[in-house]
Amino acid sequence: MLEKSQLPMRWLVLVLSCTLMIGNYYCFDNPAALKSQLQQRFNGAFPPDRFEFLFNMLYTLYSIPNIILPFFGGFLVDRLGARLCLLMFATTITLGQIVFAFGCSISQFNVMLLGRILFGLGGESLGVAQSTLVASWFKNKELALALGINLSIARLGSVFNNELSPVIASEYNVSSALWMGVVMCGVSLIAALILIPIDKRADAAIARTKSFGASAPVAKDQGFSCRDIRSFRPIFWLLAIACMVVYGCVIPFNNVASSLLMERDFFRQPPPACQQCGEGAYAGDTNCSVIAPTCPPVPPFSWPLPALNRNCSIQSPEDQLHCAHTAPYVTEAMINCDDDAWKKGPFSAVYCSRKSAAAAAAATPMSVPYLISAVLSPVMGYAVDRVGFRAGLALLSSVLLTVVHLLLGTTHVTYWVPLVLQGVAYCVFAAALWPSIPYVVDARLVGSAYGAITSIQNLGLALFPMLVAMVYSVENKYLPSVEMLFVAFGALGSVAGILLNIVDYKNGSVLNRSSAAAARSTA
């Protein structure tokens, strides 16, 4: 009997399915890659702590729908079909990104928040529909490889965003960078439109071959039941807790990483005498054309603020020529480097160009964890299948992430070291966690278990950004307090990992065995 997995067309389907997810991954982290630029755009509208709250809401509102949707996304795919769901969800994320970019263009943050809600309604469920379709083409044949390639290529969307978005924002403005996200979603939507008829024709061809023989009975989906959750064993809940806090160490950190790295490595606050043109080391120099000999280099330190009176109305670059160079001076929060009046102003152009360059440089290291994960995911998946040690690797990942945030928050070690460690920990944890689920729940509950753990993951991703904003608002800075919050998440994950290994040992070390040995023990 003909199957999709026998068709050479499956490799084109894989290419299109990878393209389908790139727009989703690209746009999910649009705000993170452009955090500094977005803050510049809304400098006059919100104080720093209020902006921090609203910025983190962009991620919280994405995650809130996905606390519930994972339970029903698979059900919708089963009922409506993967093809229709692909079109629905790809259209939804495109509309969400359009609303998000439009809100930025008109400087309305509430509209941007609405866009992220729409984007969240489609984002996670698109992954469910895409995985279902890929599984139908690679069933019993190269499925693990196909899903690994899919995840690796999709994560490159995050890398493209981190590299490309700050450059577009610097060259044009932050709204243009967000509209580029719309283009990427459009490419993904086109991939869906090409993929749908290919899959439809393949199903029609298979149906014709089946018409010559007896039809196989079709299993009925029982849907999700709350009774399923009550039957999950303690080891499952330990995996769920570890998932929530470990992903809480990675994704909410990535949301604010560019600003945190600006503060730590790329635009650090210089000594008081070096912070203001016309004052201290720059007394008598209102232009600050060069860094004073007694001041630290730029970068990693910031350029001094322009000597412009804060009572001036700066609506165009020329307005700066008529502005007094006397105290009280403009503060950093008053300068909008996304606006040509400041970007091209004679007294603020150098400051803005240095800050934009620092923001672009700070976004580049954010790609490191995703690049490492993209490269290592298929390799780690294969290794975990062969050697097992899933519970042990989950614990190791949590400990590594705790070390990562201690290094970032309490030392001046180069940022490459902790970010590389984070990428390794992120990849190892994902390779250990997701294949563990079938070993700790009954076979009939695997779908519900994946839905439950994804829901718990998104609960953390909704709450943790708000905790970050609360901690930031105390001092209006990230270091060291925000990093200590991530250290606490890592420590909690380590405790969950220790308990997970203890419970697994008492259950016969099912998780810490190889896949073949674990399968034999649960058979």
C-alpha positions, 0 to 999 in steps of 0.5 A, spaced: 500 500 500 502 506 497 504 511 503 507 518 503 513 516 506 515 512 500 514 519 495 520 523 493 516 529 494 517 528 502 523 532 501 520 538 498 515 538 503 520 538 509 523 544 505 516 548 505 515 546 512 521 549 515 520 555 511 513 555 514 516 556 521 521 561 519 517 567 520 514 564 526 520 564 530 523 570 526 517 574 529 517 571 536 523 574 538 522 581 534 521 585 540 527 582 544 532 584 538 529 591 538 528 592 545 533 598 546 530 601 539 523 600 542 525 603 548 528 609 544 521 610 540 517 610 546 522 614 551 517 620 551 511 616 552 513 612 558 518 612 564 523 606 564 519 602 569 513 602 565 516 601 559 519 595 562 512 592 564 509 593 557 515 590 554 515 584 558 507 584 557 508 583 549 511 576 551 506 575 557 500 576 552 503 571 547 503 566 552 497 566 556 493 563 550 498 558 549 496 556 557 490 553 554 491 552 546 496 546 547 490 542 550 486 543 543 491 545 538 492 537 536 484 536 537 483 542 532 488 539 527 485 532 528 478 534 527 479 540 521 485 537 518 492 539 518 492 543 511 486 547 513 489 548 520 496 550 517 492 556 513 488 558 519 494 559 523 499 561 518 494 567 516 493 568 524 500 570 525 501 574 519 495 578 521 498 579 528 505 581 526 501 586 521 497 589 527 504 589 531 508 593 526 502 598 525 501 599 532 509 601 532 508 605 526 503 609 529 506 609 536 500 606 540 503 600 544 496 598 546 495 596 539 502 592 539 499 588 545 493 586 541 498 584 535 502 579 540 495 576 542 493 575 535 500 572 534 500 568 540 493 565 538 497 562 531 504 561 533 504 555 538 498 551 534 502 552 527 507 548 530 502 543 532 499 543 525 506 543 521 509 537 526 502 533 524 503 534 517 511 532 517 509 526 521 504 524 516 510 524 510 515 521 514 512 516 518 516 510 520 521 513 516 526 518 517 521 522 522 526 523 528 531 526 522 526 530 519 523 533 526 530 535 528 532 538 521 525 542 522 527 545 529 534 546 527 532 550 520 526 554 524 531 556 530 535 560 524 529 564 524 531 567 531 538 568 528 536 572 522 531 576 527 537 577 531 542 579 526 537 583 521 532 587 525 537 591 529 541 593 522 534 595 519 532 599 525 539 603 525 538 604 517 531 606 517 527 606 524 524 600 528 517 600 525 521 598 518 524 592 522 517 590 524 514 590 517 520 586 515 517 581 520 511 581 516 514 580 510 517 573 513 510 571 515 508 572 508 513 568 506 511 562 511 504 563 508 506 562 501 510 556 503 503 554 506 499 555 500 504 551 496 504 545 501 497 545 501 495 542 494 502 538 494 499 534 501 492 534 498 494 531 491 498 526 495 492 524 499 488 523 493 493 518 490 494 514 496 486 514 496 486 511 489 490 506 491 486 504 497 480 504 493 482 497 491 483 494 497 479 494 504 479 500 508 483 500 515 479 502 521 480 509 523 481 510 530 477 515 534 480 521 537 477 521 545 479 528 546 482 531 552 479 529 559 481 533 565 481 525 568 487 524 564 491 530 568 489 526 575 492 520 573 499 523 571 504 520 576 509 525 580 515 523 576 511 527 570 510 533 575 517 533 576 519 534 569 513 539 568 516 543 574 523 543 571 520 544 564 517 551 566 523 553 570 529 551 565 525 555 559 524 560 564 531 561 565 532 561 557 526 565 554 525 570 558 532 572 559 533 572 551 527 577 551 531 582 555 538 580 553 540 585 548 538 591 554 542 587 559 548 586 555 548 593 553 548 595 561 553 590 562 558 590 556 556 594 550 553 601 553 556 601 560 555 607 565 561 611 565 564 614 571 560 621 573 565 625 571 564 622 564 557 622 563 555 629 560 557 633 555 559 640 558 560 638 565 566 634 569 571 631 564 568 635 558 567 642 562 567 647 556 566 642 551 558 642 549 560 638 542 564 632 545 567 630 539 572 626 542 572 622 548 576 625 554 583 622 556 581 621 563 574 617 561 574 610 559 573 607 552 567 607 548 565 601 547 564 598 552 562 605 556 557 609 553 558 616 549 556 622 554 549 625 553 549 631 549 549 638 552 542 640 551 537 644 555 531 639 557 526 645 556 528 645 549 522 643 544 526 638 539 522 637 533 527 637 527 535 637 527 535 644 526 532 645 533 538 643 536 542 649 534 537 654 537 537 650 544 541 652 550 547 648 552 545 649 560 543 645 565 538 642 566 540 637 561 536 632 557 536 625 560 537 619 556 530 617 557 528 624 553 532 622 547 529 618 542 534 616 537 529 612 532 527 620 531 530 624 525 530 630 530 535 626 534 538 621 530 541 627 525 541 632 530 548 636 530 549 635 538 546 628 538 548 625 532 554 622 535 551 619 541 545 616 537 550 613 532 554 610 538 548 607 541 545 604 535 551 601 534 551 598 541 544 596 540 546 592 534 552 589 537 548 587 543 543 583 539 548 579 535 550 575 541 543 573 543 544 568 536 549 564 540 544 559 544 539 559 538 545 557 533 548 552 538 541 549 539 540 549 531 546 545 530 546 540 536 539 538 536 539 533 531 546 530 534 543 531 542 537 527 540 541 521 537 545 521 543 540 521 548 536 515 544 543 511 544 545 512 551 539 515 555 541 519 562 535 523 561 534 525 568 541 526 569 542 531 563 535 535 565 539 536 572 546 538 568 542 543 564 539 546 570 546 546 574 549 549 567 544 555 567 545 557 574 552 558 573 550 561 566 546 567 570 551 567 576 557 569 571 553 574 567 550 577 574 556 577 578 563 577 574 565 581 568 567 574 564 566 575 557 559 574 555 561 569 550 562 564 555 555 564 559 552 564 552 555 558 549 554 555 556 546 557 555 546 554 548 549 547 550 544 547 556 538 549 552 539 544 547 541 538 552 535 540 556 530 539 550 533 533 548 532 530 554 525 533 556 521 532 550 522 524 549 522 523 556 514 524 556 512 517 553 516 513 558 512 516 564 505 516 562 500 511 559 501 510 552 494 513 551 495 519 555 501 521 551 498 527 547 494 529 553 501 529 557 504 533 551 499 538 552 499 539 559 507 540 559 506 545 554 501 549 558 505 549 564 511 551 560 507 557 557 504 559 564 511 560 566 513 564 560 507 568 562 509 569 569 516 570 569 517 576 564 512 580 569 517 578 575 523 580 571 519 587 570 517 587 577 525 586 579 527 591 574 522 597 577 526 597 583 532 600 581 531 601 573 537 596 572 538 589 570 544 588 574 545 584 579 538 583 581 534 581 575 540 576 574 539 573 581 532 572 579 534 567 573 539 564 578 533 562 583 530 559 577 536 555 575 536 553 583 529 551 583 530 547 576 536 544 580 532 541 586 527 539 581 532 535 577 535 532 583 528 529 585 527 527 578 533 523 579 531 520 585 524 518 583 527 515 577 531 511 580 526 508 585 522 507 579 527 502 575 531 508 572 527 508 566 529 515 564 536 514 565 536 508 560 537 508 553 531 508 549 531 501 547 532 499 554 527 503 557 522 501 551 523 494 554 522 495 561 515 499 559 513 494 554 
